Amino acid sequence: MKTIGDQQLVKRINRSVLLRLLRKQSGLSRARLAQESGLTKSTVSLLVRELIEEGWLSEAESTAAPGLGRPSTPVQIDGTRRAVLGVEIAVEAVRVVAVSLTGEVWTSIEEPLADKQPARVCRQTAKLVARLAKDMARRQVQLSGVGVGLPGAFDEATGQVSFAPNLGWRRVDFVPLMASALEKAGVPSVPLHVQNEADTAALSEYEFSGEDVKDSLIFVTCGVGVGAGILLNDRLFTGAQGMAGEIGHSILQIDGPRCSCGRNGCVETFIGAGALAQMADPAKGGKYLGVVLQNLWTTFNPSALVVGGPSCEQHPDIVAVAKTALEAYAASAGMEAPAVRSARYGLLASAVGAAALVLYHELRPMHAPAGTANGPLTEPRASAHITA
């Protein structure tokens, strides 16, 4: 029997229900939480008390209830006592951020990537994470987890980076490497989650954006490579082997320019940073980006399209040209083009989204069970636990 394990899972699910309700509508009372969740008032009171003690929630000032009776006490996500750390391992740099539960970036650090050898990348990353973890400890802020976004196809079932051509990686057993490096650097025992950098960038908008993105969003990131993070029906869509969203290696032109992946005519050869650098007017690359956005729109029909990455920061006119191209395609079909907006967090989008990846799993306990970094990992290996 799994009675104890089942009870623990039910408790995690109930906690996540309350947290998600309060992320959607802050200031609900315990009575409203019980009403909205379908849980009993006693269960809600017990869980809210635990979540307040653990730093996930806090109480706001009481408000007078209509009619007779005691004033109700609003409950809200606490943005001061807990932090999540997010990492972006980019082709040219490592970025690490400390983010509150409400999406406020407290601090960030960045270093040029010193070496692309996987173990050395993990050691460099772990040192930066340890610096921010110590900073959070000095502030008496509790660490909830570490998320990592990286530029390649990440297979959740194996914990491997199966394909990262711009780093020169193939079939790298990344999760154990990263967990071991974090442990040796003295990072506290917290969950570790890993995902593709475009997927994490999408989570920065989905989990922290104040705008209504409903249940679907696509984030297109443009830098040395080009990728898409896809959220459908409140879930990251990563594909069978983590290859979903590798749009930089979809074919835009038959027999086109040679790509780093070995194929010809990939999107990356038209709007990757190297291709844009060779254009007299890089903004013209926006026409190709417009084609990519049109294809994503007609394939997935998301409620929001977001564009970001180093190339968009360096050449902001690309986004405007892409929007114009997308609107022209929509008009030709007699349809209204979807809204396209720039990334809320700019160049920190993937790192902030990696922090959001921790919350993404915390709020969806049925999605990806965590394993242990010091022994065989069964279930999905995209999650581990750092044990210091």
Secondary structure in CASP SS format (residue, H / E / C, confidence):
PFRMAT SS
TARGET T0000
AUTHOR 0000-0000-0000
METHOD secondary structure of the structure
MODEL  1
M C 1.00
K C 1.00
T H 1.00
I H 1.00
G H 1.00
D H 1.00
Q H 1.00
Q H 1.00
L H 1.00
V H 1.00
K H 1.00
R H 1.00
I H 1.00
N H 1.00
R H 1.00
S H 1.00
V H 1.00
L H 1.00
L H 1.00
R H 1.00
L H 1.00
L H 1.00
R H 1.00
K H 1.00
Q C 1.00
S C 1.00
G C 1.00
L E 1.00
S C 1.00
R H 1.00
A H 1.00
R H 1.00
L H 1.00
A H 1.00
Q H 1.00
E H 1.00
S H 1.00
G C 1.00
L C 1.00
T C 1.00
K H 1.00
S H 1.00
T H 1.00
V H 1.00
S H 1.00
L H 1.00
L H 1.00
V H 1.00
R H 1.00
E H 1.00
L H 1.00
I H 1.00
E H 1.00
E C 1.00
G C 1.00
W C 1.00
L E 1.00
S E 1.00
E E 1.00
A C 1.00
E C 1.00
S C 1.00
T E 1.00
A C 1.00
A C 1.00
P C 1.00
G C 1.00
L C 1.00
G C 1.00
R C 1.00
P C 1.00
S E 1.00
T C 1.00
P C 1.00
V E 1.00
Q E 1.00
I E 1.00
D C 1.00
G C 1.00
T C 1.00
R C 1.00
R E 1.00
A E 1.00
V E 1.00
L E 1.00
G E 1.00
V E 1.00
E E 1.00
I E 1.00
A C 1.00
V C 1.00
E C 1.00
A E 1.00
V E 1.00
R E 1.00
V E 1.00
V E 1.00
A E 1.00
V E 1.00
S E 1.00
L C 1.00
T C 1.00
G C 1.00
E C 1.00
V E 1.00
W E 1.00
T E 1.00
S E 1.00
I E 1.00
E E 1.00
E E 1.00
P E 1.00
L C 1.00
A C 1.00
D C 1.00
K C 1.00
Q C 1.00
P H 1.00
A H 1.00
R H 1.00
V H 1.00
C H 1.00
R H 1.00
Q H 1.00
T H 1.00
A H 1.00
K H 1.00
L H 1.00
V H 1.00
A H 1.00
R H 1.00
L H 1.00
A H 1.00
K H 1.00
D H 1.00
M H 1.00
A H 1.00
R H 1.00
R C 1.00
Q C 1.00
V C 1.00
Q E 1.00
L E 1.00
S E 1.00
G E 1.00
V E 1.00
G E 1.00
V E 1.00
G E 1.00
L E 1.00
P C 1.00
G C 1.00
A E 1.00
F E 1.00
D E 1.00
E C 1.00
A C 1.00
T C 1.00
G C 1.00
Q E 1.00
V E 1.00
S E 1.00
F E 1.00
A E 1.00
P C 1.00
N C 1.00
L C 1.00
G C 1.00
W E 1.00
R E 1.00
R E 1.00
V E 1.00
D E 1.00
F H 1.00
V H 1.00
P H 1.00
L H 1.00
M H 1.00
A H 1.00
S H 1.00
A H 1.00
L H 1.00
E H 1.00
K H 1.00
A C 1.00
G C 1.00
V C 1.00
P C 1.00
S C 1.00
V C 1.00
P E 1.00
L E 1.00
H E 1.00
V E 1.00
Q E 1.00
N E 1.00
E H 1.00
A H 1.00
D H 1.00
T H 1.00
A H 1.00
A H 1.00
L H 1.00
S H 1.00
E H 1.00
Y H 1.00
E H 1.00
F H 1.00
S C 1.00
G C 1.00
E C 1.00
D C 1.00
V C 1.00
K C 1.00
D C 1.00
S C 1.00
L E 1.00
I E 1.00
F E 1.00
V E 1.00
T E 1.00
C E 1.00
G C 1.00
V C 1.00
G C 1.00
V E 1.00
G E 1.00
A E 1.00
G E 1.00
I E 1.00
L E 1.00
L E 1.00
N C 1.00
D C 1.00
R E 1.00
L E 1.00
F C 1.00
T C 1.00
G C 1.00
A C 1.00
Q C 1.00
G C 1.00
M C 1.00
A C 1.00
G C 1.00
E C 1.00
I H 1.00
G H 1.00
H H 1.00
S C 1.00
I E 1.00
L C 1.00
Q C 1.00
I C 1.00
D C 1.00
G C 1.00
P C 1.00
R E 1.00
C C 1.00
S C 1.00
C C 1.00
G C 1.00
R C 1.00
N E 1.00
G C 1.00
C E 1.00
V C 1.00
E H 1.00
T H 1.00
F H 1.00
I H 1.00
G C 1.00
A H 1.00
G H 1.00
A H 1.00
L H 1.00
A H 1.00
Q C 1.00
M C 1.00
A C 1.00
D C 1.00
P H 1.00
A H 1.00
K H 1.00
G H 1.00
G H 1.00
K H 1.00
Y H 1.00
L H 1.00
G H 1.00
V H 1.00
V H 1.00
L H 1.00
Q H 1.00
N H 1.00
L H 1.00
W H 1.00
T H 1.00
T H 1.00
F H 1.00
N C 1.00
P C 1.00
S C 1.00
A C 1.00
L E 1.00
V E 1.00
V E 1.00
G E 1.00
G C 1.00
P H 1.00
S H 1.00
C H 1.00
E H 1.00
Q H 1.00
H C 1.00
P C 1.00
D H 1.00
I H 1.00
V H 1.00
A H 1.00
V H 1.00
A H 1.00
K H 1.00
T H 1.00
A H 1.00
L H 1.00
E H 1.00
A H 1.00
Y H 1.00
A H 1.00
A H 1.00
S H 1.00
A C 1.00
G C 1.00
M C 1.00
E C 1.00
A C 1.00
P C 1.00
A C 1.00
V E 1.00
R E 1.00
S E 1.00
A C 1.00
R C 1.00
Y C 1.00
G H 1.00
L H 1.00
L H 1.00
A H 1.00
S H 1.00
A H 1.00
V H 1.00
G H 1.00
A H 1.00
A H 1.00
A H 1.00
L H 1.00
V H 1.00
L H 1.00
Y H 1.00
H H 1.00
E H 1.00
L C 1.00
R C 1.00
P C 1.00
M C 1.00
H C 1.00
A C 1.00
P C 1.00
A C 1.00
G C 1.00
T C 1.00
A C 1.00
N C 1.00
G C 1.00
P C 1.00
L C 1.00
T C 1.00
E C 1.00
P C 1.00
R C 1.00
A C 1.00
S E 1.00
A E 1.00
H E 1.00
I C 1.00
T C 1.00
A C 1.00
END
